Amino acid sequence: MAPSNPETYYFTPTPHVPNSPLPVLIYRAVLPTNPDPASTRETIEPNRWMQGGSFKTYTAHHFHSVTHECYAVFKGKSTLLLGRGPLDDREGGVEVELGVGDIIVLPAGVSHCSITSEGEYEYLGLYPEGSPHWDNNFCKADEEETQEKARNARNVPIPEFDPIYGKGGPLVRIWNDAAEAAA
C-alpha cells in the first residue's frame, strides 16, 4: 500500500492539558476489510506499535504524558473530542469521527475522550515498542502540574516507525518536521 498523508490536527496547550507541538494523525480506512483484533495486530505490530489493550467507549477526558497512543477501530464508530479537558474553555478542541478501519495516533500530552459512540464501538490501543505503560491524566491538574506533564510529554521520543506504513512512513516525517519547527 502506497503511503498517503493522514489528516493532521494541531493543538495548543491549555491550563489543564499540555497538548503537543506534534499533530494528531488520522488515517482513514487503512485496516484490512472487516478488521478484528487479530488482523489489526497483524497489520500494526510488525511496525513496532504493540497492543496495550482492547477498549470500548471511554468518556473521561484524559491524556498520557509518557507515551504516544494509537487507536485502531475494529468495531462501531465514535466521535472523539481532542485537545480540551473538562475545565477548559468550551470553544477549544476539535471533534472527529472515527469508524471501522480508521486509526488515530495521539502524541503524548494530547487530551482525548469519546463523546458519542455507536455500534458497540471497540478499538485496540497500541503503543510504540519499548514505551512505558501509559499513565492517565484527567485534565484537572493546576497549571504547574500541567507544565510538568508537558515537559514529560515533550521528552517522549518520536517513533522510528509509522503504525501503518512502517519505517519512513508519514508519521515519522510529519512529526520530525513539527518537532523541528517547534524547536
Steps between C-alpha positions, in 0.01 A plus 500: 500500500644836397522746788242775502510799728274476803273779621689724744369694799712737709416611854645766726541451875222589741527556877403133552624322185860507373403402144800478267686673217460164320167463318237236555491280189193322362533234231167410338402145399853355530424179688414177316138446390286388796780554752511315827759510778717230337511658152556842655797374699637324189483834316649729764729298728759426224548880497606493864176631651390243758156426639441630851134404521160476337271783605144626458350845540704705751325826587752645747718782364859382536849506354816295535824680585739206463403342167336562165184299429330352194131404492417246228122475461366154419136538608241780495574870488561782743530876509808601695571838656869586467716772656274620780431392857180535704623817676611674178316755288211328319614662172829310480575157363375314195244225456592220259310189401674165477355184351593143418835485323623840620795565728590810697845568641508726805830661600583489869322785679196539269167459678233275360166342593197348332196726505269267305528150363291254300510138395679365808808715429822312570866558420848380577733735682853462363820663622852535357712197580695553822268773632425505871147408606274798436400734780151652512480871576145631523553864391420647842848585631614853576723686252822404680427127485379535140832665409687211663294250299570706186876466560456123538295478180750706297773255603317196360702401192350509153459140381713381211202314353161615375232260634365427150785572256799404713848653488500835322119520492308830525496515881879505518534783247205706628598474867870568437408808292263622775761444771761690297258791442420517872867499607 
